[in-house]
């Protein structure tokens, strides 16, 4: 099951002007084009005025009349690349906690939607709403309010999947951006670690891991391993906490990633301590060292405090 949101956006007014100029250069009247293509004068007028999105077969008929690939021409008037850029930037922010960048992205996206005239550009309102809800969810999540962030992420997925419920996560098919929202739903379900892990494992299974995986897809995989390890820790399943942490560390080493390596080493060290593994201190010290190298001193100090208070270990 799944919804469908139109992501493609076109500057229809400019495309229509281009068609009119092309027709005039060929010294064709709208009536001439009707004879050549079978397209009515009224339909051509509406296309040239930027009032409608031409159908695929319509473009084929016009391409034959104008001796030009108008499908490719229409593509050149697409705003999809700009929209995809916003999605890529948000994907970046799913990985890195940067509230200032998040606020800037939110403002830029609002201006983008506002400055695109309704008549000239087809922008699906549902896409805009889903993107805004996701932005709000990410903002709440990094402002340390997982419960509020879940509400936004859940609402965002319901835009394209009205019947969505976290417990039924595997009953839907997800486009790439929707799968990112599902991942954020999982990490925001901190009070339900078992459900969170089931969704995380589902996301892990469907995350691209071939040779063409982007750096952010790799980061997301590492993020999943960390959250799996943390959830298993909450569930007192120290063996799986250690296994998940080790998988994350191995993945980082395989692709020369430092992202979340410190937190993964910390999760490994705590799991080893609770399992009675002798070299736990080595893992914990490596975690603090990695965080210091990455200028994450605040998190390093937080880990030191928690470790001393909860386990009596001085780092």
C-alpha positions as CSV (number, residue, x, y, z in Angstrom):
1,X,0.0,0.0,0.0
2,X,1.2,3.5,-0.6
3,X,0.3,7.1,-1.5
4,X,1.7,9.1,-4.3
5,X,2.9,12.7,-4.1
6,X,3.8,14.6,-7.3
7,X,7.3,15.8,-6.7
8,X,8.0,17.1,-10.2
9,X,7.5,20.8,-10.7
10,X,7.5,22.8,-13.9
11,X,7.6,26.4,-14.9
12,X,4.6,26.1,-17.3
13,X,4.5,29.8,-18.3
14,X,8.1,29.8,-19.6
15,X,7.5,26.5,-21.3
16,X,4.4,27.8,-22.9
17,X,6.2,30.9,-24.1
18,X,9.0,28.7,-25.6
19,X,6.4,26.7,-27.5
20,X,4.7,29.9,-28.9
21,X,8.1,31.2,-30.0
22,X,8.9,27.9,-31.6
23,X,5.6,27.9,-33.5
24,X,6.1,31.5,-34.6
25,X,9.6,30.7,-35.9
26,X,8.2,27.9,-38.0
27,X,5.6,30.4,-39.2
28,X,2.7,28.1,-38.1
29,X,-0.6,29.3,-36.8
30,X,-2.4,27.5,-34.0
31,X,-4.8,26.2,-36.7
32,X,-1.8,24.8,-38.7
33,X,-0.7,23.0,-35.6
34,X,-4.1,21.6,-35.1
35,X,-4.0,20.1,-38.7
36,X,-0.5,18.7,-38.2
37,X,-0.9,17.3,-34.7
38,X,-4.7,16.8,-34.2
39,X,-4.5,18.9,-31.0
40,X,-7.3,21.5,-30.8
41,X,-6.6,25.2,-31.0
42,X,-8.1,25.6,-27.6
43,X,-5.8,22.9,-26.1
44,X,-2.7,24.5,-27.7
45,X,-3.7,27.9,-26.5
46,X,-4.0,26.7,-22.9
47,X,-0.5,25.0,-23.1
48,X,1.0,28.2,-24.6
49,X,-0.5,30.2,-21.8
50,X,1.0,27.9,-19.2
51,X,-2.4,26.9,-17.8
52,X,-2.0,23.1,-18.0
53,X,0.6,20.4,-17.8
54,X,0.7,18.8,-21.3
55,X,0.1,15.1,-21.4
56,X,2.7,12.7,-22.6
57,X,0.9,11.8,-25.8
58,X,0.2,15.5,-26.5
59,X,3.9,16.2,-26.4
60,X,4.6,13.4,-28.8
61,X,2.1,14.8,-31.3
62,X,3.5,18.3,-30.9
63,X,7.1,16.9,-31.2
64,X,6.1,15.4,-34.6
65,X,4.6,18.7,-35.7
66,X,7.5,20.8,-34.6
67,X,10.2,18.2,-35.5
68,X,11.7,18.7,-32.0
69,X,11.8,16.5,-28.8
70,X,9.4,18.5,-26.6
71,X,9.6,15.9,-23.8
72,X,13.3,16.9,-23.4
73,X,12.4,20.6,-23.6
74,X,9.7,20.3,-20.9
75,X,12.3,18.5,-18.7
76,X,14.6,21.5,-19.0
77,X,11.8,23.7,-17.5
78,X,11.5,21.4,-14.5
79,X,12.2,22.7,-11.0
80,X,12.7,19.2,-9.7
81,X,16.4,19.6,-9.3
82,X,15.9,22.6,-7.0
83,X,13.3,20.6,-5.0
84,X,15.6,17.6,-4.8
85,X,18.3,19.9,-3.5
86,X,16.1,20.8,-0.5
87,X,15.6,17.1,0.2
88,X,19.3,16.4,0.0
89,X,20.0,19.2,2.5
90,X,17.4,17.9,4.9
91,X,18.9,14.4,4.6
92,X,22.2,16.0,5.7
93,X,20.4,17.5,8.8
94,X,19.0,14.0,9.7
95,X,22.6,13.1,10.3
96,X,24.1,16.2,11.8
97,X,22.7,18.2,14.6
98,X,22.7,21.8,13.2
99,X,19.7,23.8,14.3
100,X,21.0,27.0,12.7
101,X,21.2,25.2,9.3
102,X,17.8,23.7,9.9
103,X,16.3,27.1,10.5
104,X,17.9,28.5,7.3
105,X,16.6,25.6,5.3
106,X,13.1,26.1,6.6
107,X,13.2,29.8,5.7
108,X,14.6,29.1,2.2
109,X,12.0,26.5,1.5
110,X,9.2,28.7,2.6
111,X,10.5,31.5,0.3
112,X,10.8,29.1,-2.5
113,X,7.2,28.0,-2.3
114,X,6.0,31.5,-1.8
115,X,7.9,32.9,-4.7
116,X,6.7,30.3,-7.2
117,X,3.4,31.7,-8.7
118,X,0.6,29.2,-8.6
119,X,-0.4,29.6,-12.3
120,X,3.2,29.2,-13.6
121,X,4.5,26.4,-11.5
122,X,2.9,23.1,-10.5
123,X,3.9,22.5,-6.9
124,X,2.0,19.7,-5.1
125,X,0.7,21.1,-1.8
126,X,1.0,17.7,-0.1
127,X,4.7,17.6,-0.9
128,X,5.1,21.0,0.7
129,X,3.1,20.0,3.7
130,X,5.1,16.8,4.2
131,X,8.4,18.5,3.9
132,X,7.4,21.2,6.4
133,X,6.2,18.7,8.9
134,X,9.4,16.8,8.6
135,X,11.4,19.9,9.1
136,X,9.5,20.6,12.3
137,X,10.0,17.1,13.5
138,X,13.8,17.3,13.0
139,X,13.8,20.6,14.8
140,X,11.9,19.1,17.8
141,X,14.1,16.0,17.9
142,X,17.3,17.9,18.1
143,X,15.7,20.2,20.7
144,X,15.4,17.1,22.9
145,X,11.7,16.6,22.6
146,X,11.4,13.1,21.0
147,X,7.7,12.8,21.8
148,X,6.8,16.1,20.0
149,X,9.1,15.2,17.1
150,X,7.2,11.8,16.7
151,X,3.9,13.7,16.3
152,X,5.4,15.7,13.4
153,X,7.0,12.7,11.8
154,X,3.9,10.6,12.1
155,X,1.8,13.4,10.6
156,X,4.3,13.8,7.8
157,X,3.9,10.1,6.8
158,X,0.2,10.3,7.0
159,X,0.2,12.9,4.3
160,X,1.1,10.2,1.8
161,X,-0.1,7.2,3.8
162,X,-3.3,8.3,5.6
163,X,-3.7,4.9,7.3
164,X,-0.1,4.8,8.6
165,X,0.5,3.7,12.2
166,X,3.9,2.8,13.6
167,X,2.8,-0.7,14.5
168,X,1.9,-1.3,10.9
169,X,5.2,0.0,9.4
170,X,5.7,-3.0,7.2
171,X,2.3,-2.7,5.5
172,X,3.3,0.2,3.3
173,X,5.7,0.9,0.4
174,X,7.9,3.9,0.9
175,X,9.6,6.3,-1.5
176,X,13.1,7.3,-0.5
177,X,12.1,10.5,1.4
178,X,9.3,8.6,3.2
179,X,11.8,6.0,4.3
180,X,13.8,8.8,5.9
181,X,10.7,9.9,7.8
182,X,10.1,6.4,8.9
183,X,13.7,6.2,10.2
184,X,13.1,9.4,12.2
185,X,9.9,7.9,13.6
186,X,11.9,4.9,14.8
187,X,14.6,7.0,16.6
188,X,11.9,9.2,18.2
189,X,10.2,6.2,19.8
190,X,12.6,6.2,22.7
191,X,9.9,5.0,25.1
192,X,9.2,2.0,22.9
193,X,12.6,0.5,22.2
194,X,11.3,-2.9,20.9
195,X,9.0,-1.2,18.3
196,X,11.8,1.3,17.5
197,X,14.2,-1.6,16.8
198,X,11.8,-3.4,14.6
199,X,11.3,-0.3,12.5
200,X,15.1,0.4,12.5
201,X,15.8,-3.2,11.2
202,X,13.2,-2.7,8.5
203,X,14.8,0.6,7.5
204,X,18.3,-1.1,7.5
205,X,17.0,-3.9,5.2
206,X,15.7,-1.4,2.7
207,X,18.6,1.1,2.9
208,X,20.8,1.2,-0.2
209,X,24.1,-0.5,0.5
210,X,25.6,-1.1,-3.0
211,X,28.6,0.5,-4.6
212,X,26.5,3.6,-5.5
213,X,25.3,4.3,-1.9
214,X,25.8,8.0,-1.1
215,X,27.8,9.2,1.8
216,X,24.5,10.2,3.6
217,X,23.1,6.7,3.1
218,X,26.3,5.4,4.7
219,X,25.8,7.8,7.6
220,X,22.2,6.7,8.0
221,X,23.3,3.1,8.3
222,X,25.7,4.0,11.0
223,X,23.0,6.0,12.7
224,X,20.7,2.9,12.7
225,X,23.4,0.7,14.2
226,X,23.9,3.2,17.0
227,X,20.2,3.5,17.8
228,X,19.8,-0.3,17.7
229,X,22.6,-0.7,20.2
230,X,21.2,2.0,22.5
231,X,17.7,0.5,22.3
232,X,19.0,-3.0,23.1
233,X,20.9,-1.4,26.1
234,X,17.6,0.1,27.3
235,X,16.0,-3.4,27.0
236,X,18.9,-5.0,29.0
237,X,19.9,-7.0,26.0
238,X,23.6,-6.4,26.3
239,X,24.6,-9.1,23.9
240,X,22.7,-7.6,21.0
241,X,23.8,-4.1,22.1
242,X,27.4,-5.2,21.7
243,X,26.7,-6.9,18.3
244,X,25.0,-3.8,16.9
245,X,27.8,-1.5,18.1
246,X,30.4,-3.8,16.6
247,X,28.5,-3.9,13.3
248,X,28.5,-0.1,13.3
249,X,32.2,0.1,14.1
250,X,33.1,-2.4,11.4
251,X,31.0,-0.5,8.9
252,X,32.8,2.8,9.8
253,X,36.2,1.0,9.4
254,X,35.2,-0.5,6.1
255,X,34.3,2.9,4.6
256,X,36.7,5.1,6.6
257,X,33.9,6.9,8.4
258,X,34.4,8.8,11.6
259,X,30.7,9.7,11.9
260,X,29.2,8.4,15.2
261,X,32.3,6.3,15.8
262,X,32.8,7.7,19.3
263,X,29.3,7.0,20.4
264,X,29.4,3.5,18.9
265,X,32.7,2.8,20.8
266,X,31.0,4.0,24.0
267,X,28.0,1.7,23.4
268,X,30.5,-1.1,22.8
269,X,32.4,-0.4,26.0
270,X,29.3,-0.2,28.2
271,X,27.9,-3.5,26.7
272,X,31.3,-5.1,27.3
273,X,31.4,-3.9,30.9
274,X,27.9,-5.3,31.6
275,X,28.8,-8.6,29.9
276,X,32.1,-8.9,31.9
277,X,34.4,-8.5,28.9
278,X,37.8,-7.6,30.3
279,X,38.9,-5.0,27.7
280,X,35.8,-2.8,28.2
281,X,37.9,0.1,29.5
282,X,39.9,0.2,26.2
283,X,36.7,0.7,24.2
284,X,35.4,3.4,26.6
285,X,38.7,5.3,26.5
286,X,38.8,5.0,22.7
287,X,35.3,6.5,22.6
288,X,36.4,9.6,24.7
289,X,39.5,10.0,22.7
290,X,37.6,9.9,19.4
291,X,35.1,12.5,20.7
292,X,37.9,14.8,21.8
293,X,39.5,14.5,18.4
294,X,36.2,15.5,16.7
295,X,35.8,18.5,19.0
296,X,32.8,16.9,20.7
297,X,34.1,17.7,24.2
298,X,30.6,18.4,25.6
299,X,29.4,14.9,24.7
300,X,32.7,13.4,26.0
301,X,32.2,15.1,29.4
302,X,28.5,13.9,29.4
303,X,29.7,10.3,28.8
304,X,32.3,10.6,31.6
305,X,29.7,11.9,34.1
306,X,27.1,9.2,33.2
307,X,29.8,6.4,33.3
308,X,31.0,7.5,36.7
309,X,27.5,7.9,38.2
310,X,26.0,4.8,36.8
311,X,28.9,2.3,36.7
312,X,31.6,3.8,39.0
313,X,34.0,3.9,36.1
314,X,36.4,6.9,35.9
315,X,37.4,7.9,32.4
